[in-house]
Amino acid sequence: MKIEGKAFIITGGCGSIGGTTARMILERGGYAVVFDVLDEAAGTAKVKTYPHPERALYFKTDISDYDSVSAATTAALAAIPKGSLAGGVHCAAIAPGADWSHHLKDSVPRFAKVLQVNVYGTFVVDACIADAINSQYPDDGPFAPRTTEERGIIINIASVVARPVPARCITYGPSKTAVLGISAGMADFLGPFGIRCCTVSPAVVASAMMSPDRIPYFETELDAATIFPRRQSDPAEVGQGIVFLIENSMMNDFELRVDGGWRNSSNWAGPKDPRANALSLE
Ligand SMILES: NC(=O)c1ccc[n+]([C@@H]2O[C@H](COP(=O)([O-])OP(=O)(O)OC[C@H]3O[C@@H](n4cnc5c(N)ncnc54)[C@H](O)[C@@H]3O)[C@@H](O)[C@H]2O)c1
C-alpha cells in the first residue's frame, strides 16, 4: 500500500518510536495524525517540528479512555482529506517500573494499570481506527460480501518480552502478550473489510522509555542475550519495519521482531536469586 496521500493515526506519536514513525510517514507524502497525552498546544507544537508540518495533526488523547479515543478519531476524520484514513500505528504504552518485592501482591495495582493502558487501550484504539476506516465506505451491514480492495492496516507495538515473559516484566510482559493476541484476532476479524493487522516487537530501543539509569543494565543484558547486533536499536530501525509492513500488502497477521536475534528469557544465571541480577521494569 502506498503511503503517499494516505492518513495514519499514530498513538504515542510524540514519543520515540511513534515520533520517528510519524516523520517517516510525512517524508513519504502521508498525513500523520498524532494521538498523545500532551495538551493541545504542546502536542501541536511538537508535531509541527516534524517534516511537512502542513500534513501533521495533533489530538490530545488518552488511549486508556474509550470516550477520548472515540472523540479524537471522529475529529481526525473531519480534519484529514475525505476518504484518506488508511491505518494506524499504535505506539502508546507504559512500562512503569518498580522496586523488587518478594510479595507478588504488591504488583497487583500496577498490573491493573498496565492492563488498562496497554491492553484495553490497544483494543479501543484498534476498534476506533478500524471503524473509522470502514466509515469511509458504504455500510453493507455485518455480513457484507468480502471486499477485494485494500482499505488499510493497523500495526500494534508489542515487545520481545511478550513471549517468553521474564520476571523483570511481570506486569508489562503479559500486557504485551495480550497485544499479540489482540493483533491476531483483529487481523482475522478485519480481513473481510480489507484491513490488515500486524505487530512489531522491538527489543531494547534508545527512547524516552529507556531512562538513563536503565541503560547500563540493558547494555549488559543486550551483550549477553542478543545474537547480533548486541546493542540498543535506533527508533528508525523500528520505523523501517513499520513502513515495510504498511507498504507490502501481503504482510498480514505477522509479528515482525526487530531485535538483533534476542534470545533472553530469564535472568536465572548464577547461584543468586535471579532478581538480584536484574532491574524490575514490571
Ligand atoms: N523503548 C523500548 O525499549 C521498547 C521496547 C519494546 C517495546 N516498546 C514499545 O514501543 C512502543 C513505543 O515506546 P517508545 O519507546 O517510543 O516510548 P516513549 O515513552 O518514547 O513513547 C510512548 C508515548 O506514548 C504516550 N502515552 C503513554 N500513555 C499514553 C496514554 N494513556 N494515552 C496516549 N498516549 C500515551 C507517551 O506520552 C509517549 O509519547 C510502546 O508500545 C512500548 O511498549 C518499547
PDBQT file of the ligand as one rigid body, heavy atoms in Angstrom, charges set to zero:
ROOT
HETATM    1  N1  LIG A 301      11.782   1.571  24.223  1.00  0.00    +0.000 N 
HETATM    2  C1  LIG A 301      11.908   0.253  24.235  1.00  0.00    +0.000 C 
HETATM    3  O1  LIG A 301      12.970  -0.289  24.563  1.00  0.00    +0.000 OA
HETATM    4  C2  LIG A 301      10.769  -0.611  23.805  1.00  0.00    +0.000 A 
HETATM    5  C3  LIG A 301      10.995  -1.988  23.670  1.00  0.00    +0.000 A 
HETATM    6  C4  LIG A 301       9.956  -2.817  23.270  1.00  0.00    +0.000 A 
HETATM    7  C5  LIG A 301       8.704  -2.275  23.022  1.00  0.00    +0.000 A 
HETATM    8  N2  LIG A 301       8.494  -0.940  23.173  1.00  0.00    +0.000 N 
HETATM    9  C6  LIG A 301       7.158  -0.424  22.899  1.00  0.00    +0.000 C 
HETATM   10  O2  LIG A 301       7.255   0.536  21.859  1.00  0.00    +0.000 OA
HETATM   11  C7  LIG A 301       6.179   1.477  21.975  1.00  0.00    +0.000 C 
HETATM   12  C8  LIG A 301       6.707   2.895  21.920  1.00  0.00    +0.000 C 
HETATM   13  O3  LIG A 301       7.597   3.089  23.003  1.00  0.00    +0.000 OA
HETATM   14  P1  LIG A 301       8.728   4.222  22.991  1.00  0.00    +0.000 P 
HETATM   15  O4  LIG A 301       9.999   3.538  23.278  1.00  0.00    +0.000 OA
HETATM   16  O5  LIG A 301       8.618   5.076  21.786  1.00  0.00    +0.000 OA
HETATM   17  O6  LIG A 301       8.307   5.000  24.301  1.00  0.00    +0.000 OA
HETATM   18  P2  LIG A 301       8.083   6.563  24.557  1.00  0.00    +0.000 P 
HETATM   19  O7  LIG A 301       7.899   6.676  26.026  1.00  0.00    +0.000 OA
HETATM   20  O8  LIG A 301       9.132   7.361  23.886  1.00  0.00    +0.000 OA
HETATM   21  O9  LIG A 301       6.685   6.854  23.819  1.00  0.00    +0.000 OA
HETATM   22  C9  LIG A 301       5.465   6.430  24.340  1.00  0.00    +0.000 C 
HETATM   23  C10 LIG A 301       4.456   7.531  24.037  1.00  0.00    +0.000 C 
HETATM   24  O10 LIG A 301       3.155   7.072  24.471  1.00  0.00    +0.000 OA
HETATM   25  C11 LIG A 301       2.493   8.166  25.093  1.00  0.00    +0.000 C 
HETATM   26  N3  LIG A 301       1.479   7.652  26.008  1.00  0.00    +0.000 N 
HETATM   27  C12 LIG A 301       1.664   7.000  27.187  1.00  0.00    +0.000 A 
HETATM   28  N4  LIG A 301       0.474   6.739  27.786  1.00  0.00    +0.000 NA
HETATM   29  C13 LIG A 301      -0.486   7.244  26.960  1.00  0.00    +0.000 A 
HETATM   30  C14 LIG A 301      -1.895   7.305  27.020  1.00  0.00    +0.000 A 
HETATM   31  N5  LIG A 301      -2.570   6.793  28.064  1.00  0.00    +0.000 N 
HETATM   32  N6  LIG A 301      -2.557   7.900  26.000  1.00  0.00    +0.000 NA
HETATM   33  C15 LIG A 301      -1.877   8.434  24.933  1.00  0.00    +0.000 A 
HETATM   34  N7  LIG A 301      -0.538   8.411  24.829  1.00  0.00    +0.000 NA
HETATM   35  C16 LIG A 301       0.149   7.824  25.825  1.00  0.00    +0.000 A 
HETATM   36  C17 LIG A 301       3.603   8.925  25.812  1.00  0.00    +0.000 C 
HETATM   37  O11 LIG A 301       3.212  10.247  26.114  1.00  0.00    +0.000 OA
HETATM   38  C18 LIG A 301       4.743   8.832  24.789  1.00  0.00    +0.000 C 
HETATM   39  O12 LIG A 301       4.736   9.922  23.900  1.00  0.00    +0.000 OA
HETATM   40  C19 LIG A 301       5.455   1.090  23.278  1.00  0.00    +0.000 C 
HETATM   41  O13 LIG A 301       4.362   0.251  22.973  1.00  0.00    +0.000 OA
HETATM   42  C20 LIG A 301       6.491   0.301  24.039  1.00  0.00    +0.000 C 
HETATM   43  O14 LIG A 301       5.914  -0.574  24.976  1.00  0.00    +0.000 OA
HETATM   44  C21 LIG A 301       9.489  -0.089  23.557  1.00  0.00    +0.000 A 
ENDROOT
TORSDOF 0
